[in-house]
Amino acid sequence: MCPTPRDSVGCASVGDRAIVPGSEIRADDALVPSILHVDMDAFFAAVEVLDQPELSGKPVIVGGTGNRGVVASCTYEARAFGVRSAMPTLQARQLCPHAVFVDGHFSRYSEMSRRLHAVLRDVTPLVEPIGLDEAFLDVTGARRLLGGPEQIGHEIRGRVRDELSLGCSVGVGRSKMVAKLASRAAKPVADRAGTRPGVGVYVVGPSEELGFLHPMAVQALWGVGPATTRRLNDLGIRTIGELADVGEDTVIRHFGRSQGRHLAALARGHDPDPVVPDRAAKSIGHEETFRSDIAQMAPLQRHVIRMAESVATTLRENQLAGRTVTVKVKFADFSMVTRSHTVSFALDTAAAMVAVSGALLDAIDVSEGVRLLGVSISGLQANGQAEQLAFSLHRDGQASGDRSGQEGGTENAPEDREVRAACLQTSWQEVSAAVDGIRSRFGRSSVGMAAMVGDQGIEVPGRREAPWGPSADQPED
């Protein structure tokens, strides 16, 4: 079902049929959930064009503009040449050499994302954000007041256009998976002939689900990555319909009970995952791809301090703390290792995180050269819940002498690492609170650790590089 653009605020048309608020609610479908997936069209690139109108109509590519960068977003004019998100920047330059390459402005996209989600929460409190540029909504309870899901979808598109001056596409279905696939079907299409507008809102009704899903390739299903796709293809299964036809028992025999049942259910259009508003974050992290490989420990430890500061600041801004610190290292040959350590208390200060993450990095051989480095924390909880335990460990560490600095001891020993982190967590809480207060008044570049001071002053946590890789003009590390 392909709706036409809305006609007015109170009424929209679909073909020859007018949609008025409440008209689509029938006794036989009142209990059918109405899940919407709202996905911004070329979000980062569209924001850049909004801020720089002279880029309108041009192939614009946003991301890491350096040789190691990746494409974060691109306009449909660039997509016509085969450019796609997550593509290496070098490949994008080859496909579209006349494109305008723009370093991303993450804070600007975050600002626009907050405005988008404010619009969505005006429709329903049941909003589950997925990244900056998309979200799921359950509008089952809003249908009587605001109309059917098609009408709501058109109203959302209208408000996003009017209030943000940006475009979005909306998919509607009984499940999150179907709604997400439907939003993809609603998007504009770009090829060498030009950009054709999408339908804007695409609705997949209950009776249309299987006809919509079954012609698609199996990799369209959630959780079906390259490895699972290859295994399915080896079995002669290439479409969702073929997967549904083989039957659950056969799928279980090849993939195990849990994954087999999951795949068979998705192939039949069954996705019970509900919309979960304010879904708690599982981890917070920061990682960077360097412009050139780094094979010395000292500069890598300096980057760990910066990243730990970035993560700790984000934790405190969200009134969170965490227990499991992880360091991620990708080498020059693209091989990767991760090292984690879980402490018995929650931490939210950079100094405590550095005590753990620095020790984890110190145990990794970096002589082959590090391409990417990351620090993250998981096991999140509301901060302050474990302060007493950290204080107790602090006192115990002092009482036992804290062997980490003595001959015969090592800061890499887990017990010493834990005591040192506890000492720093306790002693740096007041310092961290003071730093937060200064930054809230004078900006995030007003104060920082010594390791954050560079040629241009204090390198603000998270600002030095965008998540999609280094810029072309970034200085060597």
N, C-alpha and C positions, 0 to 999 in steps of 0.2 A: 504494500500500500504506500503510495508516494504522494504525500500531501503537497498542495501548492502553498506559496507564502500566505501569511495571514492577511486577511482583508481589513480587519479593524481590531481594536482592543477587546471588544466584547464578543466578536464572532469571527470564525475563520471558515474557509471552505476546503473541502476535499473532493475534487472532481465536481460533481453537481450537487454534492451534499453539504449543507451548512452545518457547522458544529456550534452549538450554543452550550453554555455552561450547564453541566449535569445531564445533557441529552444522551451521552454515551453510556451512562450507568444503567444497566439492565439487571433484572433479578438474577439471571443466570451467570453474570460475570462480576457481580458486586464483590465477591470474595477473591477475585483474581488480582494479585498484586500488580501495580503499575510501576515498573522500574524504568527510570530514565537514565541514560548515559549522556552527559553533556561534555563535548570535546571541542576545545578551541581549535580553530583552523589556523595552522602554521603560526602558533602563538608567539614564540619569540621573534620570529621574522616579522610578523604583523605588527608587533609593538615597535620594532625598529622603524618600520615604514610609517607608523603613526607619528613617531617622534621626528622623523626625517622625511617629510612629504616628497622631497625630490627623488626618493627611492621608489616611489609608486610606479608600478608597471615594469620594474627591472627585476632580473634574477638576483635575489639577495640571499646570501648564505651566512647564517649566524653560527658561531662556535669558536673552537680553538683555531686561530688563523695560522699558527705555526705548523711546521712540518709534522709534528706529532699530535696535532689537534684532531678532533672529530667534529662532524656536523651536528649541531644541536637542533637546528630548525632551518627551513628554507622556504621561500615563497613558492607559489605554484609555478611561477615563471621559471624557477630553477628546477623544479621537479620535472618539468617538461623535457629536460635534458638527462633525466635519470638520477638526479641527485636525491638522496634520501637521508633522513636522520640516522645518526650513528655511523655514517660512512666516513672513512678517513678523509681529512681535508685534502690531502694530496690527490686522492682519486676524484674528489669533487672538482678540483681545479682542472683536472684533465677532461672531465666531462663537460664542464661549463667554464672555460677560461675567461670569458668576459663577464662573469658574475661579480657582484659587489660583495666582498667578504668583510664581515663585521664582527669584532670581538663582542661577546655577549655582555649584557649588563644585568646580572642576576638580581640585584636589589630592585631594579625597575620592574622586572618580571614578577618578583614577589609582591610588589605593591599592587600591580594589576590583578594578580591572583587573589589577593585579599578582597579587592573590589568585586571580582567575579563571585567569590563564595558568599559575599554579603547579598548579592542578588539572589543566589540560589537558596539561601536560608530565609529569604522573604517568602519563598514558595512553600517550603516545608522544613522543619527542623531535622528531618531524616536525610541528611546529606553526608555522604562519605567521600571526602576528597581523595583523589588519586594523583599525587603530584601537583604541580602548579596549575596545570591547564585542563584538567578533567575531573569529573566527579560523578558519582552515582546518586540518584535521588529516588526515594520511595514516596510516590505521590498518591498512594491508595487513599489515605485519609484526607487528601486535599481535593479530591475529585468533585465532591458535591459543591464545594465552595467555588472552585476555580475552573471547573469543567473537566472534560476528558483529557487523557494524557497527550493527545495530539495538540489540543488547544493550549495546554500548559507548555508543551515544547515550543510552540510558536511564540507564546508570550515571553518565554525565557530568551529566545533568539532576538526578539524585538527589544527587550530591555538591555541585553548585552550590546546590541548594535547602537542603541540610543545613548546608553550611559558610559560605555567603554569605547565606542567607535571601533569595535572589533567584531569578527564573525565567529560563529560556532555552529556545530552540527549536533543534532540530538537523535539518539536512537531510543526506541520504546519497545519493551518486551516484558514477559513474565519473569525473567531472570536477569541477573547482571550480565551473564555471558551473552545472551541473545541481545540485550540492549546495547552492549559494547559493539558487537558485530553490526548491529543496525545503524549505529552512529557512523561507522565506517562507510556503510552503503549510502549515507546521506551526504557525504562530503563532495566537494568539487573534484573534478577529474582534470588532470593536466597531461597533455602530450604535445608533440611538435605542431599540431594543428591549433593549439591554443588551450586556454583554460575554460572548461565548461562548468557552470554552476551546478552544485548538487541540489537535491530536493530539500535540504535543510532539516526536515524531520522525517524519519523513516520509522514506520510502525510495523512490528511483526505481531500479528494477533495470534491467539492460541491455536487456531486451526491452520495457521500459515507457518508454524515453526519448523516442521520437518521439511517442508518444501523449500524453506529459506536456508536451512542448515545443510541438508544432505548433499547438495552439489559442491559444497566448499571442500578444499583440501583439508586433510586431517590436522595439519599444523595450525589451523584456525582455532582449534579447541584449546582452552586454557590448560597449561601444564604440559602441552605436547611440544617439546623442543626438538632440536636436530636429532638427538639420539633416539628418542621414541619414534620420531617420524621415520627414521631409517628402518627401525625394527618393524613398524607397521607396513612400510613399503615392501620390505622383504617378504612379508606375508601376502602381498598382492593387494594391500589395503591402501588406497590413495585418497579416497574421499570419506567424508563423515557418513554418508549414506552406506558405503561399503562396510565401514566399521559397525554401523547399526545392524547390518544384515547378517554378520557372522555370528551374532548372539553372544550373550554375556559369558556363558560357560567357556567358549573358545577363547575369548579375550582373557579371562581369568587364567586359563591354562598356560597362556604365553606370558602374561604380565604379573601374575600373582593375584591374590584375592583383593587386596586393597586397591591397587592401581587398576586392576582389571574392572572392578565394579565401578570405579570412578569414571574410567574412559567410556564404558558401556552406557552409563547414565547420561554423560554429557552428549554422547552421540544421539540419544533419544530426546535431547533438549531439557534434561532434568539437571538443574543447578540449584541446590537448596541454599546456597550461601546468601544470607540476607544483607541488606544495606545496614552498615554499622556506623552510625555517626560518631565522630570524635574517637575513631579507633586509635588505641594507644600505640605510640611508636615502639618498635621492638629494639631499635638501636639508633644511635646518633654518631655520625662519623664525618671525617674530612679526609680527602685524598687528593693527590696532585700528580700529574705526569710532568716530568722535568723536561726541559728543552734539550738537555744532553745528559747522558748517563752520569751518575755520581758513584764513585768507587771508594770514597773516603768516609770513614765513620763520623768524623767531626761535623761536616756540614749536614749529614743526614740527621744527627742528633739535634742540630739546631732546627731543622725542619720539624722534627718530632715535637719539640717544644712549642713551635708555632701552631702545629695542628692540635696538640693537646689543649692549648689555650683557646683555640677556636671551638673545640668540642665542649670544653668546660664552660665557656661563656654561654653556648647554646643550652646546655643543661640548666644553668642557673636562670636563664631567661624563661625557661619553661617549668621552673620549680621542680626539676628532676635531679636524680643522682643515679649512679649505676655501679655495678659490681664487677663486670667482666670487661677487661681492657684487651683489645685486639690490635695487633700491628700487621699490616699487609704490605708485602714487598713483591713487586714485579721486576724481574731482571731484564737485562738487555735482550736476551733470547726469548722473552715473553713467558718464560716459566715463572711460577708464582708460589710463594709460601706465605702462610699466615701463622702467627703465634699468639696465643691468648693466655691470660692468667686471671683467675677469679679471686677476689679478696673477700673477706668475711664481713665487710661493712660496705656501705654505699659511699661513693666519693663524688665530689663535684668541683674540686679545685684543680687548676692546671698543674700545680706542683705535685699533688698526689698522683695525677695521671702520668706525669713525666717520670715519676719514680718507677712506675710499672712499665710503661711503654718504652722508656729508654733502656731499661734492663732487657726487655724482650728483643729490641732491635740489636742490642750489644751482643746477643748470642747468635746472631745471623751473620754468615760470611757474605760481605757485600763487595768483595774484591772483583767480582765479574761485572760490576756496574749495575746500579739500580735505576730503572726507568720510571717506576711509579712507587710512591710511598703513601700509606694511609694509616690513620689512627681512628679507632672507633670504640664505643662503649655500649654494652648491652646489659641485660638484667636490670632494667630501669624501674625506679620507684620514686615516690614523692620524696624530695630531699628532706633531710632532718630526721628521718626515721631511724637511722643507724648511727647518729652522732655519738651516743653514749658508748657503743661498742668500739668505735674508732678511738674515743678518748681512753677507754680501758686498755686497748692495744698499745696506745701511745705510752701510757704509764707503765705497762708491763715491759715494753721495749726499753724504756729508760732504766727500769729496775734491773733488767737482765744485762744491761750494758750495750745493747744494740750492736751486735757483732759486725754490722755491715761496713764499718770503717776500720776494723781492727785487723791485724795480721792474722791470717788463717781464715778470715771470713770473706764473704763475697756478696756484693749487692745483688747478684744474680740468683742466689739461693732463695727459694720461694718464701721461707720464713722471714729472712731479712728484708726481702722486697715488701712483704706485707707490713712489717713493723715500720719500715721507713715511710711507706705510703700513709699509714695511720698517723704517724707523727706529723707529716706534712699536711694531711687533711685537717687535722685539729689546729695546727699553728697557722695555717693560711686562710682559715675561714674568715677571720676579721679583715685580713688584707684583701681577699677577694671581694668582700662586701664593699670595702672602700673603693676598690677599682671600679666596681659596677656603678657606684654612685658618681664617680668622676666622669665615667664614660656617658652616663645618662645625661649629664649636664653639659659636657664639652665635646662629646663625640667619641667614637670608638678608637680614633687615632690619637687620642690625647695621652694615653698611658698604656704601657705594656712591658713585658719582660725584656731584659737586655738582649736576648736572642732574637727579638722581633725588630731590632733597630737595624735598618739598612741605609743605603745611600740616600734614599728619599724620605728618611725619617722612620717612624714606626710603621711596620707592615701590618696592617689590620688583619686580624684573624679572618680567614675565609675570603679576603678580597684579592690576595696576590694573584691567584689563578682561578679561572672559572672551572667548573666541574668537568668541562669537555676538553680540557687540555690547554697547553701554553699558547700565548699570543705570539705573533710573528716578531713583535718588537720587544719581547721580554728579554731582559739581560741574562747572560749565562749565569748559572749557579756557581 
